[in-house]
Amino acid sequence: MIVILLRSHGNEDKYKVYNLCFERLYDASLFEGKVASFPFDDHNCPPLQLIISFCYSAYPWLKLDIENVVIVHCKAGMARTGLMISSLQLFLKFFPTTEESMNYYNQKRCVDGKGFVY
């Protein structure tokens, strides 16, 4: 599904997948080896070092090419994904505050704006 979506936009090789799940590991060769795993348990806070490592992994990939994207997922795509994407947005200085970063994620992720509860 990911590759089909990216092909339709003409950038099928411009992605890197970030898997946050312990419960859903898969063969990285399915995505040309462009998979990084930063797993942590759902409904739990990850170690701070895991968040930092994720940001330091995503940043050079995004910086490499303006068209590069990161595809971040967990099982439901809400709590773990929201935490890591909001953290990355702060790391990249897209937003000045945690609240603004989380609100932006919620607005984009869910119709009701309640994807990531804090």
N, C-alpha and C positions, 0 to 999 in steps of 0.2 A: 504494500500500500504506500509506504513512504517513497520508494523509488518511483512508482507510477506517478505520484503527485509531483515529485521533483522533475520528472521527465516532461510533464505537461507544462512546466514553467521554464524548460530549457536549461536547467541546472542540476542534472541528475548526479553529477560528481562533486557537488559543492556542499555536501552534508557530512555531519558526524553525529552519530547516535550516542546519547548518554543514557544508560540504563541505571535506574536507581533501585531496582528490585532485587531482593534475594530470591523471591518466589518465581521469577521469570527470567532465567538465564537462557541465552541462545547462542548459536554458532555465529561468531563475528564475520565469517566468510560470506554469510548471507547479505552483508552490507559492505562487501569489498574490504573487510577488516577495519572499517571506520566505526568501531564501537569502543566505547570506554564504559567501564562499570564502576559506579560509586554507590554500592548498595548499603542501605540501612533499613531497619525495621519500620514498618508503617506505624503511625501514631506515636513515634518516638523522635526525639531530637538526635540528629547525627553528631558525632564528635566535630568540634570546630575545625580540626585539621582536615576532615573530609570535605567540608564546604570550601575551605581554602584551596585544597588540591583540585577540586572540581573547577573552581574559577581559574586557577593557573593552567588547567588543561584546556578549557574552552577559549580563553583569551587569545593564545597564539593562533588557534585555528581560525577564529573570527578575524584576526588582524591580517592573516595571510592573504585574504582576498575579500573585497567588499561584498561579493556575492555569496560567500560561505555562510552557512546556517548551522545551528546546533539544534538537534531534535532531542528534547529531554522528556523522559517518560518514567512513570512508575505504574503501579497497577491501575489506579483510577485517574491519575493525572491531575490530582488536586493538591493534597498536603505535601508530599515529598517533592513533587515537581514544582509546586508553588514556592516552597522554601528555597530550592536551589535556583530557580529562575530569578526570584526576587533578590537573592544574594548576588547572583551574577550581574543583574542590572545595577545594583549598588556598587559592586566591584568595578564595573565599567563606567561608573559615574553618570548613568542615564538619569538617575533621580537623586536628590539630595537627602531624602529621608527614607527610612524603612517603610513607614506608612504609605508614602507615595508609590513606592515600588510595589508593595503588596496590593494596593488599590488598583494599580494599572494591570497587574496580573489578573486580578479578579474580574475586571471589566472585560478583558480580552478572552478569558477562559470560560466564563459562564454567563449565560443570558441574564441571570438574576444578580450577577456581580458578587456571588458568595462562594467562589470556588475554593478559596484558601481562608479558612476561619482563624482569626487570631484574637 
